[in-house]
């Protein structure tokens, strides 16, 4: 039961992040892209760039901020998923970027090009 609540809460904040990105001119291509390597919360286009975006939500900072939750291990998972996505969609020559959106309460922090592969 608790896992279902987390999934639905996560999905709601991913949609909110997607709406935020759309307001900035991004085109959302996919939510929750899954492959055997893992999952990417949002795949979007920002101009010429294909953006792989991780969304993290925290009600408060007692367990650390949302951006701190995207450590090296999570970055590696996202990077491998992105490679899989690019291969699957035959997009090997498209410039890519990895963004992170942290949501704490009602505050959204967006870091463009948060990490590289």
Secondary structure, 3 states (H helix, E strand, C coil): CHHHHHHHHHHHHHHHHHHHHHHCCCEEEEEEEEECCEEEEEEEEECCEEEEEEEEEECCCCCCCCHHHCCHHHHHHHHHHHHHHHHHCCCCCCCEEEEEEEEECCEEEEEEEEECC
